[in-house]
Amino acid sequence: MTVPTASAAIEIATVGQALDSVADRLRAAGLDGARRDSRLLLAAALALDPAAILARPERTLTKAEQDRIAALIARRARGEPVSRILGRREFWSLDFAVTADTLDPRPDSETLVGAVLACLPDRAAPLDILDLGTGTGCLLLALLSELPAARGLGIDTCPRALAVARSNARRLGLAARAAFAADSWGRALSGTWQVIVSNPPYIRDQDIPALAPEVAGFDPYLALAGGPDGLAAYRDLIPESARLLAPDGWLALEIGQDQQDAVEDLLTRNGLRPEARIGDLAGIDRCLLARAGKGA
């Protein structure tokens, strides 16, 4: 595979030619979504809205612009995700900043947001939401954007991730209803929450090197590593969730493929009642819902 370098100038004159050339280079690097990625990267290099890339294909490029495009394409061709290059990711139609200290939010995690909302008969109710391992704050902030009277707390062990989450809350206009604090799976917390959500690390440690380069090479290791069986984080957070969940509350957990039975067993052992398995876009069980009360 030939990977373009930052110094390799793109020998084309217009935006339209650049879009075709960049897409061809990314396809040659074996990357999916080459046309979409090329449009986003060109827009970033030229400080334009992505729609403007298609609207003005005849726009002439300067040598400096060609060099900026080449530098971004070199990073993408080496496997760096577009979200990492741009420093942002869309999640639940909201724009989130991402850094090297945060897990990159992905569409499959929107399954959890949708599942929680479907459980709530009154979206105007004054709910308290707890997000265990908040990262960018995407789960908590997506829910707050849909629940105007809700307030939330996101916890994480990484101070730098918490700074990103706070920044995202401010940019999205949700800072007045979102707080963030350092803690490990709620151990230092008291009180109860009507909704508890978490996307914990659930990849088996030995499987991480075989993940897609965009994941293994750029997501924080601790946000992926779930121990030898992928269940270490669940063993820590489920007992705390059972303690902190309001009697009429909902617990929503993201899970990895084929972890349904093991995680439901942990829920039941800790006095929680598994309620539903929710599939992601590919039909794979991605979210488990549970309530207080002895499981079957």
N, C-alpha and C positions, 0 to 999 in steps of 0.2 A: 504494500500500500504506500502510495506517495503522499506525504504530508506536507502541505505548503508551509513555508516558514514566514515569520513576520516580515522579513526583508524582501519576500517575493512579491514585487509589485504586480498588480492586476492590469494587464495590458488591454484595457477596454476604455471606451470613451464616455459611455452613458450609463445611467442607472439601470436601464433595461438590459444592456449587455452584461453589466455586473451581476444582476440577479441570475441570469442564465449561467454565467461562468462560475459563480459561487455555488449554485445548486449542483452543477456538474462535479465540482471538486468535493463537495460533501458526499455525494452519491459514490464517488470513486473511493472515498474513505470508509464506505460501508455503513453510513449513518442513515437511519430512517428519518422521514420528515425533512428531507434536504431543502425542498422549496420553501417550506414554512420557516425553517431556521435561517435560510439565506435572507429572506425578507426581514426578519426580526434583527439580524445582525447588521444588515445594510442600514436599516433605520437607526440603529444605535450609533453606527459609525458616522452617519450624516446628520444626527440630531434631528431626525424627522419622525413623524408618526408613521407606523407601518403602512397605513392606507395610502400615504403619500408616495410610497415606493411604487405602487401600482398606478397611481394617478399621473405620475410624471416620469415615464420611462425614458424620455428624451433628455432629461437633465444631464448636463455635462459634469464629469467628475474631475476634480483637481488631482494633482500628484499626491498631495497630503491626504486627501480623502481615500485614494487608492491604497496608500500605505496603511491607513487606519483599518480599512476593510481587510487587508491581507493579514494584519495582526490578529484581528478577531477570528478570522477563518482558520488561522493556524491553531488557535486555542480549541476551537470546536472540532477540528479534524483530529486532534489528539484525544478526543473523548470528553472534554470538559462540557458539562451541560450548558445550554443557552441561559438557563436561569442563573447559574453561577457567573457566567460572563457578564450578564446584564445586572446582576445583583438584585433581581426581583423575580417573583413568580405569581401568576394569577391563581387564586384559589377561591372557589365559591363566588366568582365574579368580582373578587376584591384583589387589590394589588398589594402583595407582601414583599418586604425586603427580606432577602436571604443572605447569609454570610457563611463562612467556613465553620462557624460554631453552631449552625442550625441544620436540622434535617430539611431537605428540600420538599416542601408540600407537594403532594401528588394527587391526581384526580381520584384515585381509589379511596383516599381518606375522606373525600366528600360524602362517601357512603355513610360514614358515621354521623356527619352533620344532618343529612337527610333523615336518617333513622331516628335521631333524637327529636327532631321537629315533628315527625309523624306521631310521636308518642304524646305530644303536648296538646291537649284539647283547647287551651286558651293561651295563645302566644302573647297576649297582653298581661299575663299574670306576672307578679313580682318575684321571679325565681332567683335563687342563688346557684351559680354554676361553678364547679371546681374542675380545673384542667390539670391533670397529673403528668408532668413532663411536657411543658407547654411549647418549648422550642421557639418557633416564630410567633406563637400565639394564634396560629391559624384556626384551630378548632374552636377555641374560646371566642375569638373575635368574629368568626363566621356566625356562631350562634347568637352572640350579642347583636349582630347586625339585623337579625331576624326577630329578636325578642326585645322590644323597646323598653320594657320595664325590668329586665333582668340585669343582675350584676354578677361579676365573675372574678375569680382568683385563679391565676395561672402560676404553677410552681415548677421550678427546674433547679437542678444542681449546678448549672453553669451560669455564672454571673454575666458572661458575654451574651449568651442566648437570651437571658432576661432583658438585657439592654435592647436587643433587637425587638423583642416582643413589646416592650414599652414604646419604642419608636413606632412600631406598626400601629399600636393602639392610638397614638397621637395622630398619625397621618390619616387614619380612618375615622377620626372624630369619635372614638370610643373610649378615650382615656378616662373620662369621668365615671365610667361604669366598669372599668377593668383595672385590677390591681395585680401585681406580680411580686413573688417572693421566692427566696432561696429555700429549698427544702427537698427532702428525698421521699417521694411517694406519699407525702402527707403525714409523716411521722410526728411532726411538731404541731400539727393542727388540732383544733378542737371545734366543737359545734357540728352542725349538719348542713348538707347541701341537697337540694332537690334534684340536681343533675350533676353527675360526675362523669367525665370523659377522659380517655387516655389513648394515645397511640404510642405504646412503649416499644423499646427494642425487642424484636422477636425473632431475629435471624440466628440460627445456630452458629456459634463462633467459627466452627470449621468450614461453614458454607460461605462465609463472607468473601474469601478470595475469588470464588467462582461467580460472584454476582456481576452484573453488567458493569463495565468500567465507569460509567456515569455515576453508579451508586458506590461501588467499592472504593473508587479512587477519590471521591469528592464529598460524600456524606460523612459526618463525624462518626468515627468507629463506635463510640459509646452510644450513639443513637441507633445503631444497628444491632450490636452484640447482645444477644439474649441468653448467653451461657451455652453450655454443651448441648442442651436440649431445646433452647430457644424460649424457655419458660421462666427464667430466673426473675425477670421483672414482674411477671404476674404473681409469683409467690410472694413478692414484697408488697405490691400495690393492692392486691385483692383483700387481704386482711384489713388494711387501712381503709379501703373503700367501704367495707362492711361496717366499720366503726363510724364512718363519716356520712354515710348515706341516710338521708331522711326516710322515715317509715314509708312514705308514699313516693319516694324518689326513684330515679332511673340511673343505672350505671351502663355506660356504653364503652366497649373496649374494641379497638382494632386488633385483629389477629392475623397471623400468617396462615398460609395454606396448610390444611390438614391439622390445624391446632384446635379445632372446635371442641372435640371431645375432652381433650386434656384441660383446656381452660374452663369449660363448663364444670368439670369435676372439681377444680379448684374453687370455683364459685360456690358450688353446693357444699363443699367441706367447710366453707367459711360462713355458712348461714344465709347465702344469697340464692335467689331463685332464677335460674336461666329462663328467659322469656322468648327469645327469638334469635335466629341467625339471619343476617342480612347479606345478600350477595353484592359484589362490586360490579363494575361494568362488564367484566368477563364472566359473570355468574359464579365466581368463587366466593365462598363465605368469607366476608371481610370484617364484619362487625357482629359482636355478641351483645345483646341487651339482657340486663338482669334487674331484678328488684329485690328489696328486702324481703325476708321470709325464707323458710327452709326450702331448699331445692328438692326436686324429685329424685 
